Amino acid sequence: MGWTFDVMDVALFNFAKVPLMTEILGGEANYKATGGPIEANLLFVLMLGWSVGGFFFGWLADRIGRMRCLLVTVLIYAVFTGLTAFCHTVEQLYVVRFLTGLGVGGEWAAGAALVAENVSEDKRARAASWLQTAAAFGPWFAAMINFALVGHGWRALFLVGVLPALATLFLRRLVSSSEVSLKQESPQVATLVATKVPWKRVAVGLALGTAGIASATNVSFWLPNIVKQLSPGMPAADIQSRQSVAALVLHIGTLAGVFLVPWLCSRLGRRLTLLLCFLVSPVIVTIVATVAKDFQALLLMSPLMALLGIGTSAAFVLYFPELFPSRHRAFGAGVSYNGGRVLAAMFPLLTAHLPAFQTDVTKSVAQTSLFLAFGAIALLFAPETKGDPLPA
């Protein structure tokens, strides 16, 4: 529930960013000149907060318990999502999006460890799939909200984002006194540095997270811009509706991917499945960019981009907690996933600065996606954990 609303927040910003930046920058001409790079900068700031939240709340979750951290982080990102509606300058957006990221990043670290520790080994792949369905349902909820609020302005989208705070009332009832992590000694950073194996695995997880998350982030972040590019001369309300439809269709592939990828992990192993994702996903994005020259073609082919490109994230829910012993688990998984998000945020920024961006967003997305194949190099140093129990 909490992770679904996390992803919904990011998707709401993706829908709102074009009209938001057009208004704040003072018109369409100013937006065309500088809007794209500023949007990418805002994503980077969000991901930076995401990373810091993963570090801090991952450490805190190992100290005070996973569910308690979930409550705090859900409240943080819900409140600051709502405050985004009251921003009037780019500087205000930078501050609020960073603080939103703190909550988003902290929640994944606590949640992934919680799921891994409370599900038996034979059901862990299935549990990872269900947790990461948030990658589909979050954007779907955002798309439906965007569709329902056509004509009400971008600020209304963020006000709806406050609603997840109410979920904490429900989550509070689920706090379990039998959590694995409640009475464990807190992992100190000095201890982690001195323990060679976990620190090496953090580096491997960070490299894998960067490659996989870059693929997912680049496609979903620029999808509204691609739809606008493929809708020349259409009224803004019609473009907004088209963007909602495109997101709904894209994440059909996401939902299929978050079940397919963990299933492959349980059959082929974690390393071989990730290798497949890293090599095939850029090829698919390039094919779609070459063929999808109108909105109908984009709808037909976009689920293929999400199948492995975003579906890879479900492998991380399964794999990252398996890399670390219990007293490092939330911290290590949080650094791997959320630290990877900061580095991955450079890919949309790079996309916005490519020469082709002003005339062909899809081509620019395809060009940067080719860099993701280098994630396969990190697999040379990654251990295979298929069939192994969680490290004690």
C-alpha positions in Angstrom: 0.0 0.0 0.0 2.7 2.5 1.0 4.9 1.7 -1.9 2.0 2.0 -4.4 1.4 5.5 -3.1 5.1 6.3 -3.3 5.2 5.4 -7.0 1.9 7.3 -7.5 3.5 10.4 -6.2 6.3 10.2 -8.8 3.8 9.5 -11.6 1.7 12.5 -10.5 4.7 14.7 -10.9 5.4 13.3 -14.4 1.9 14.2 -15.4 2.0 17.7 -13.8 5.6 18.7 -14.8 4.8 20.2 -18.3 1.9 22.5 -17.2 3.7 23.1 -13.9 6.9 24.3 -15.5 5.1 26.2 -18.2 3.3 28.3 -15.6 6.2 28.8 -13.3 8.6 29.7 -16.1 6.1 32.2 -17.5 4.9 30.7 -20.7 5.3 28.2 -23.5 8.3 29.9 -25.1 10.3 29.9 -21.8 9.3 26.3 -21.2 10.6 25.2 -24.6 13.9 27.0 -24.0 14.7 25.7 -20.5 11.8 23.5 -19.3 13.2 20.0 -20.1 16.6 20.4 -18.3 14.8 21.9 -15.2 12.4 19.0 -15.2 15.4 16.6 -15.2 17.0 18.6 -12.4 13.9 18.3 -10.3 13.9 14.5 -10.8 17.6 14.5 -9.7 16.7 16.4 -6.6 13.9 14.0 -5.8 16.2 11.0 -6.3 18.8 12.6 -4.1 16.3 12.9 -1.3 15.3 9.3 -2.2 18.9 8.2 -1.6 19.4 10.1 1.6 16.1 8.7 2.9 17.2 5.2 1.9 20.5 5.7 3.9 18.9 7.2 7.0 15.6 5.3 7.3 17.3 2.1 6.2 19.6 2.5 9.2 16.6 3.5 11.4 14.5 0.6 10.3 17.3 -1.8 11.4 17.2 0.0 14.8 13.5 0.6 15.7 11.7 -1.8 13.4 10.5 -1.9 9.8 6.8 -1.1 10.4 7.5 1.9 12.6 9.7 3.4 9.8 6.9 2.7 7.3 4.5 4.9 9.3 7.0 7.8 9.5 8.0 7.7 5.8 4.4 7.5 4.5 3.5 10.6 6.4 6.6 12.5 5.2 6.1 11.9 1.5 2.3 12.4 1.7 2.6 15.8 3.4 5.3 17.1 1.1 3.5 15.9 -2.0 0.6 18.0 -0.9 2.9 21.0 -0.3 4.1 20.8 -3.9 0.7 22.3 -4.9 1.6 25.6 -3.1 5.0 26.1 -4.9 5.4 29.2 -7.1 9.1 29.1 -7.9 11.6 26.6 -9.1 13.6 27.0 -5.9 10.5 26.0 -3.8 10.0 23.0 -6.0 13.6 21.9 -5.4 13.2 22.0 -1.6 9.8 20.3 -1.5 10.7 17.5 -4.0 13.9 16.7 -2.0 11.9 16.4 1.2 9.3 14.2 -0.6 12.1 12.0 -1.7 13.2 11.4 1.9 10.0 9.6 2.6 9.8 7.7 -0.6 13.4 6.3 -0.3 13.0 5.4 3.3 9.9 3.5 2.8 11.3 1.1 0.2 14.3 0.2 2.4 12.0 -0.7 5.3 9.4 -2.5 3.2 11.7 -4.7 1.2 13.4 -6.0 4.4 10.0 -6.5 6.1 8.7 -8.6 3.2 11.9 -10.7 2.9 12.0 -11.5 6.6 8.3 -12.4 7.0 7.9 -14.7 4.0 9.2 -18.2 3.7 12.0 -18.9 1.2 9.8 -20.8 -1.3 7.3 -17.9 -1.5 9.8 -15.0 -1.5 9.8 -14.6 -5.3 6.0 -14.4 -5.4 6.0 -11.9 -2.5 8.5 -9.7 -4.4 6.2 -9.7 -7.4 3.2 -8.6 -5.3 5.1 -5.9 -3.6 6.4 -4.5 -6.9 3.0 -4.5 -8.5 3.1 -1.0 -7.0 5.2 -0.1 -10.1 2.1 -0.6 -12.1 -0.8 0.3 -9.8 0.9 3.6 -8.6 1.0 5.0 -12.1 -2.4 3.6 -12.9 -3.9 5.5 -9.9 -2.0 8.6 -11.0 -3.3 8.3 -14.5 -6.9 7.9 -13.3 -6.5 11.0 -11.1 -4.9 12.9 -14.0 -7.8 11.9 -16.2 -10.5 12.8 -13.6 -8.9 16.2 -13.0 -8.6 17.3 -16.6 -9.1 21.1 -16.6 -8.6 21.5 -12.9 -4.9 22.5 -13.1 -1.7 20.8 -12.0 -2.0 21.9 -8.3 -5.1 19.7 -7.8 -3.0 16.6 -8.7 -0.7 17.2 -5.7 -3.4 17.9 -3.3 -4.8 14.4 -4.0 -1.3 13.1 -3.1 -2.0 13.9 0.6 -4.5 11.1 0.8 -1.9 8.4 1.4 -1.3 9.9 4.9 -4.7 8.4 5.8 -3.2 4.9 5.0 -1.0 5.2 8.1 -4.1 4.8 10.2 -4.6 1.4 8.6 -0.9 0.5 8.6 -0.7 1.3 12.3 -3.0 -1.7 13.0 -0.6 -4.0 11.2 2.4 -3.3 13.4 3.7 -6.7 14.5 5.5 -7.4 17.8 7.2 -10.3 16.2 9.4 -8.4 13.7 12.8 -9.9 13.1 14.5 -6.6 13.5 12.9 -5.1 16.6 15.5 -6.1 19.1 18.6 -6.3 16.9 21.6 -4.2 17.5 21.8 -1.2 15.2 24.4 -1.5 12.4 26.9 1.4 12.7 28.5 2.7 9.5 31.9 2.0 11.0 31.0 -1.6 11.5 29.7 -1.9 7.9 32.9 -0.4 6.5 35.0 -2.8 8.6 33.0 -5.8 7.4 34.3 -6.4 3.9 31.6 -8.7 2.4 28.6 -6.4 3.1 30.4 -3.3 1.9 31.4 -5.1 -1.4 27.9 -6.2 -1.8 26.6 -2.6 -1.3 28.8 -1.6 -4.2 27.5 -4.4 -6.4 23.9 -3.6 -5.5 24.4 0.1 -6.2 25.8 -0.7 -9.7 22.9 -3.1 -10.5 20.3 -0.6 -9.0 21.7 2.2 -11.1 21.4 0.3 -14.4 18.0 -1.2 -13.7 16.4 1.9 -12.3 17.8 4.1 -15.0 15.8 2.1 -17.6 12.6 2.4 -15.7 13.0 6.1 -14.8 14.0 7.3 -18.3 11.0 5.7 -20.0 8.3 6.7 -17.5 9.6 10.2 -16.8 9.6 11.3 -20.5 6.5 9.4 -21.5 4.2 12.6 -21.1 6.7 14.6 -23.2 6.7 11.9 -25.9 2.9 12.0 -26.0 2.9 15.8 -26.3 5.4 15.5 -29.2 3.1 13.0 -30.9 0.1 15.3 -30.5 0.9 18.5 -32.4 -1.7 21.1 -32.4 -4.1 19.3 -30.0 -5.7 21.2 -27.1 -4.0 20.9 -23.7 -6.9 19.0 -22.2 -6.8 16.4 -24.9 -3.1 16.0 -24.5 -3.6 15.5 -20.8 -6.1 12.8 -21.5 -3.8 11.1 -23.9 -1.0 11.1 -21.4 -3.3 9.3 -18.9 -4.2 6.7 -21.5 -0.5 6.2 -22.5 0.5 5.6 -18.8 -2.3 3.1 -18.3 -1.2 1.2 -21.4 2.6 1.4 -20.6 2.1 -0.1 -17.2 0.2 -3.1 -18.5 3.7 -4.2 -19.4 5.0 -3.3 -15.9 2.4 -5.5 -14.3 3.3 -8.4 -16.5 7.0 -7.7 -15.9 6.9 -7.7 -12.1 5.5 -11.2 -12.2 7.6 -12.5 -15.1 11.0 -11.2 -13.8 10.8 -12.8 -10.2 9.5 -16.1 -11.9 12.6 -16.0 -14.1 14.8 -15.3 -11.1 13.4 -18.5 -9.4 14.0 -20.6 -12.6 17.1 -19.1 -14.2 18.8 -17.6 -11.1 19.1 -13.9 -10.1 22.3 -13.1 -12.2 21.1 -14.7 -15.5 17.7 -13.0 -15.2 19.3 -9.6 -14.6 21.7 -10.1 -17.5 18.7 -10.7 -19.7 17.0 -7.6 -18.6 20.1 -5.4 -19.0 20.8 -6.6 -22.5 17.3 -6.9 -24.0 15.6 -3.8 -22.5 17.7 -1.2 -24.4 17.1 -3.1 -27.7 13.3 -3.0 -27.1 13.4 0.8 -26.3 15.4 1.4 -29.5 12.9 -0.6 -31.6 9.9 1.3 -30.2 11.7 4.7 -30.8 12.3 3.7 -34.4 8.8 2.4 -35.1 6.4 4.4 -32.9 5.9 7.5 -35.0 2.3 8.3 -33.9 0.2 8.0 -30.8 -1.5 4.7 -31.8 1.8 3.0 -32.5 3.1 4.2 -29.2 0.1 2.7 -27.4 0.6 -0.6 -29.2 4.3 -1.0 -28.4 4.9 0.8 -25.1 4.1 -2.2 -22.9 7.1 -3.9 -24.3 9.3 -1.1 -23.0 8.0 -1.6 -19.5 8.0 -5.4 -19.5 11.7 -5.8 -18.7 12.7 -2.1 -18.3 10.5 -1.5 -15.3 9.9 -5.2 -14.4 13.6 -5.4 -13.4 12.7 -3.6 -10.2 10.9 -6.7 -8.9 14.2 -8.6 -9.1 15.7 -6.0 -6.8 13.0 -6.5 -4.2 13.9 -10.2 -4.2 17.7 -10.0 -4.6 18.9 -7.0 -2.6 17.6 -8.3 0.8 19.3 -11.6 0.1 22.7 -9.9 -0.2 22.9 -8.7 3.4 22.8 -10.2 6.9 19.8 -9.2 9.1 21.4 -6.3 11.0 22.5 -4.7 7.7 19.5 -5.7 5.6 17.4 -2.6 5.4 20.5 -0.4 5.3 22.2 -2.4 2.5 19.1 -2.8 0.4 18.2 0.8 0.9 21.6 2.1 -0.2 21.6 -0.3 -3.3 18.1 0.7 -4.5 17.9 4.3 -3.5 21.5 5.2 -4.1 21.1 3.7 -7.5 18.2 6.1 -8.1 20.4 9.1 -7.6 22.9 7.9 -10.2 20.0 6.7 -12.5 18.5 10.2 -12.3 21.5 11.4 -14.4 20.0 9.5 -17.4 16.9 11.7 -17.8 19.2 14.7 -17.3 21.5 13.4 -20.1 18.5 12.8 -22.3 17.3 16.4 -21.9 20.7 17.7 -23.1 21.0 15.6 -26.2 20.9 17.5 -29.5 17.8 15.5 -30.7 15.7 16.3 -27.6 14.1 19.4 -28.9 12.8 17.7 -32.0 12.5 14.0 -31.0 12.2 13.0 -27.3 11.7 9.3 -28.2 15.0 9.1 -30.1 16.9 10.8 -27.2 15.4 8.3 -24.7 16.5 5.4 -27.0 20.0 6.8 -27.2 20.5 7.0 -23.5 19.0 3.6 -22.9 21.9 2.0 -24.7 24.2 2.9 -21.8 22.2 0.5 -19.6 23.8 -2.6 -21.1 26.9 -1.7 -19.0 24.9 -2.9 -15.9 25.9 -6.4 -17.1 29.5 -5.7 -16.0 28.4 -5.5 -12.4 27.0 -9.0 -12.6 30.6 -10.3 -12.9 31.0 -9.4 -9.2 27.5 -10.4 -8.0 26.9 -13.6 -6.0 24.1 -16.0 -7.0 21.6 -16.4 -4.2 19.0 -18.6 -5.7 18.0 -21.3 -3.2 20.0 -19.8 -0.4 18.4 -18.8 2.9 18.6 -15.2 4.0 21.9 -14.4 5.6 21.6 -14.6 9.4 
